């Protein structure tokens, strides 16, 4: 599967590695599945509101961890041992909301 090059969100910068990682995660693991997108938004809201302490999702190519202030996206099949970067929760949620709109049109 290829990355959807038509997708972006307010503040998106394609030269930033974290932004490309978010776009790849949404394109490859969430795909154009509106039910999965909504479910992920619910989990992000629950963690962000501290109704649950954290949440994890193993996908097709990535492992997502959601914490109250940040998310981590780790490539499932990467040979690299780098620690996943902490992506601010508001940035990820903004991208996810834009993804929801993008796949709904």
PyMOL commands that set and color helices and strands:
alter all, ss='L'
color gray80, all
select helices_A, chain A and resi 17-30+34-48+89-104
alter helices_A, ss='H'
color red, helices_A
select strands_A, chain A and resi 54-58+62-67+70-75+87-88
alter strands_A, ss='S'
color yellow, strands_A
deselect
rebuild
show_as cartoon
